Amino acid sequence: MTNHDRFKAWVGWPSGAADMLRNWAMHPLVIAGQVAGVAAMSGAEIHFALAPEWRCRAITRRTTRAFLAPLLAIRGYLTTRAFNPSAAQRRFLYRLGFATTWIGGMVEHFMLCKIPFEKRN
């Protein structure tokens, strides 16, 4: 299974949505030798999908920092967007350090400018 296939399956998109990812770079999150998640990136925009068996256990401070640091370094920031996000989705993005940049209709745009979970003074 390719990382494109994993991403589509774990996000639950219909097969017709697959074409949207054709030119996106896929970055696997490997934990204990298994692909636990995949980040899809186009420019600075990132979207992430986790394998069902890794949900609620793959996103730790250490793995998140190690995974996002090289992706953040590509452009110096990351962006994402969510269609009509729930409060839980917003809380998750805010915990990672994303900030809302603007809202256009039902789409909210977010930006991350530093590695998540930095130690505070």
PETAGI-V284600 format. One record per residue. N is the residue number from 1. PHI is phi in whole degrees, 0 to 359 (NA if undefined). OMEGA is omega in degrees with one decimal (NA if undefined). Layout:
n=(N/N)
phi=(PHI/PHI)
omega=(OMEGA/OMEGA)
This chain:
n=(1/2/3/4/5/6/7/8/9/10/11/12/13/14/15/16/17/18/19/20/21/22/23/24/25/26/27/28/29/30/31/32/33/34/35/36/37/38/39/40/41/42/43/44/45/46/47/48/49/50/51/52/53/54/55/56/57/58/59/60/61/62/63/64/65/66/67/68/69/70/71/72/73/74/75/76/77/78/79/80/81/82/83/84/85/86/87/88/89/90/91/92/93/94/95/96/97/98/99/100/101/102/103/104/105/106/107/108/109/110/111/112/113/114/115/116/117/118/119/120/121)
phi=(NA/279/295/299/296/300/303/300/294/286/280/85/289/292/302/296/283/301/297/297/264/310/258/273/278/251/238/283/261/255/230/52/77/245/282/269/197/219/260/259/230/225/63/266/279/231/223/228/228/252/297/307/287/256/296/72/217/275/272/247/304/295/293/295/298/295/285/280/305/290/288/294/291/302/237/94/199/231/234/208/216/223/272/47/294/282/299/294/296/298/302/299/297/295/298/286/109/291/237/292/256/193/235/238/66/264/255/254/250/229/222/239/245/212/299/295/63/291/292/263/282)
omega=(179.3/177.4/174.3/179.9/178.3/-178.4/-178.4/-178.9/-175.9/176.5/-179.9/178.9/173.4/-175.8/179.5/-179.6/-176.9/-178.6/179.7/-176.3/-172.3/-176.1/179.3/175.4/179.7/-179.4/-177.8/170.3/-177.4/177.5/179.0/177.2/179.6/173.6/-177.4/-178.7/178.3/172.2/174.6/-178.0/171.3/-172.2/179.1/-177.7/-177.8/171.4/-171.1/176.3/177.8/172.2/-178.1/-178.3/179.0/-179.8/179.9/175.2/-178.5/-175.4/174.3/178.6/-175.5/-177.7/-179.8/179.2/-178.0/-178.5/-174.8/-176.5/-179.8/178.1/176.9/-177.9/-177.9/-178.5/-178.6/177.2/174.5/175.0/172.3/177.3/-179.7/178.5/179.1/-174.5/175.5/176.9/179.5/177.9/177.9/179.5/179.1/179.8/179.3/177.8/178.1/179.1/176.1/175.9/176.5/177.9/174.4/179.5/177.8/-176.1/-179.6/-178.9/176.7/-178.5/-176.4/178.8/175.9/-176.1/177.5/-179.5/-178.6/172.5/175.7/176.8/179.9/177.8/NA)
